[in-house]
Amino acid sequence: MATIAEADEPDQATVASMQIQLVTSRQQVNNLYAQAAAASERLNGAIYHLEQAKTEVAAQQDNADKAARAVAKERESVAALTVQDLQSNSSVARLSTLFDSAGPSQLLNRSNAYDSTREGLEARIDALSASEVVYGAARNRADAALTEQRAAISESKAAKTAIESAISQAESATQNAQAARPALLRQLAEAQGLTVTEVTHRQDEIDSELDAQPGVPSVPSNPSPASPSSDEPKTADPKPEPVPTNPPKADPTPKPKPKPKPDPAPEPPPASSSKVDRAIAFAKAQLGEPYKWGGAGPNSWDCSGLTMRAWQAAGINLPHYAGAQYSNTKKVSVSKIARGDLLYWSEDGSAGSIYHEAMYLGNGTMIHAPRTGRNVEIVSINYWIKPDLASRVG
């Protein structure tokens, strides 16, 4: 005969299964929106690189055009001197000079003029060759810049596609979760002997806690190898070498002491307190405003758009791209951050792999624009994984 506990076990398993389903579906949506936010920062980077590529293309094309005009000018000079040289070196012209010259002195002068024409032609040919080399190099740089521009265009298209795909999947997952939620809550209430209202209220609280988490935006493409744990089998210690019967005498000359390591470079000084205060005040004024990929105000933001505008309000211009903000500011250790410093999360510690950033407010708190579904907020820097990079503006 089954005991009461045994009879309850199937219900407990059913309850656990339904609870896991509700939690998993919510986490899936949050993770997809986090992936969209990370893709948004890649799009900011692609746009930044595209603008740089456009500027480089224009500059290199201008250099190539100037070099092409120089080549054309040298070719005209060479052509004119070539005609002059051919005319002056013809046999008829030589005989005419001999008979027309007033004497040996004039003949010598005219001969020198012929030699000067030839030397001038050779010099112009050398100049033409040099101009063609310059033009070729300028053309190559212009072509390389154009290739970079095309790559940046492809990068921006891929990032935009990734954003749209993640958002589309998140919206689809949200619709599926919302459609399945009422039936799951009814079944959960029945299994637990509670009212639907009680179960719904409790699940709403769980969902709020899940929504407060940032989600998982990406997985590092090159994860660092895990350090060996104490549970791993240890290799046997090698057998000691036999002690020699006549050990060699110690060298009386002492070995030189190793040079002391240089002191670490001092942290860069912070920006003036007034600028830090203005930047923080601007960021705080946006509290509660929604996240939007590519957003840089005035009423919606992405992570780098918020920090860009905050520091712009303090009179310092930064690009709308977290990777470039990190590259264009002074690096500081995360353990020595100060108010107004920028915090970054990256895949591998490089500027190009940064996918999120925030502004440090002091006292272990930061302000950021997290992702779709969450507004600009102030949170502890420990609410999620800790930032791995930091920089100082000013």
C-alpha positions, 0 to 999 in steps of 0.5 A: 500500500502506497504511503502518503509521501509516495502518493505526493511524489508524482505531484512534487515532480510535476510541480518542479517540472512546471516551475522549471518550465516557467523559469527557463522560458523567462530566462530564455527571453532575457538572454535573447535580449542580452544578446541583442544588446551585445550585438548592438554594441558590435553594431556601434563598433561597425558604424564607428569603423565605417566612418573611419574607413570613409574618412580614410578612403576620401583622404587616400583618394585625394592623395591618389588624385594628386599623384595622378596629376603629378604623373600627367604633368611629368609625362607632358614635360618628358614628351616636350623634351623628347621632341626637342631632343629628337629635333636637336640630334638629327643629322640635318640639324647637326650639319646646319649648326656646323655651317650656320655657326659664326665660329668655333665658339658659337659651335661649342655653345650650341653643342653644350645646349644639346647636351643640356637638353639631353640631361634635362630629358633624363632628369624629367624621365627620372622625375616621371618614374618617381611620380609613377612610384608615388602614384602606385603607392597612393593607389594601393593605399586608396584600394586598401582603404576601400577594402576596409570600408567594404569590410566595415559595411559587411560588419555593420550589416552582420551586426544589424542582422544579429540584433534583429534576429535576437530581438525577433527570437525574443519576441517570439519566445515572449509570445510563446511563454505568455500563451503557455503561462496561464495553463501552467499557472492553473496546473501549478495551482491545482498541483499545490492546492493553491488559488491561481491568484496566489500562484500567479502573484508568487510567479510574478515575484520570481519573474521580477527577480529574473528580470533584474538579472542582466541575462547571458549576452555571449560566450567568450570565443576563446575561453581561458583554460580552467585552472587545475582543481584539487580533485584532479589526479596527481602525478607521482613524485619523481624519484630523487636523484642519487647523491654523488659520493664526492659532491662538487665544491660550491662556487665561492663567487656569489651570484648577482642578485636579481634586479628589483622589479620596477614600481607599477605605473601610477594611476592616471589622475581623474578628471576635475571633480566638477566634470565628474559631477556633471557627467554623473548628474546627466546620467542620473537624470536619465534614470528610468528611461528605456533601453534602445539599441543605437540609442543616444538620447534624448529619451532612450539609450544603449550603454555607450550612448548613455556614457557618451552623452554624459561625458559630452555634458561635461565638455568631453567628446567620446565616440558612440562605441564602448571599444573606442571609448576604452581605447581613447581614454586612460586605462585603470585597474578595476580595483582602483576605479574612481567616480566617473570611471567607465567600466567594461565587460569583454569576451577576451579582455580586448577593446574589440570584444567589449559588449557592455559598459557602465559608469562608476558612481562610487560606493560600489554602485554604477549606472548603465543602460542594460538591455531591452526590457530594462531601463537606465538604472543604478545597481551594485557593480557586483550584481552581475559578473564583475567588469574586467576592464576600466578607463578614466576620462579626462 
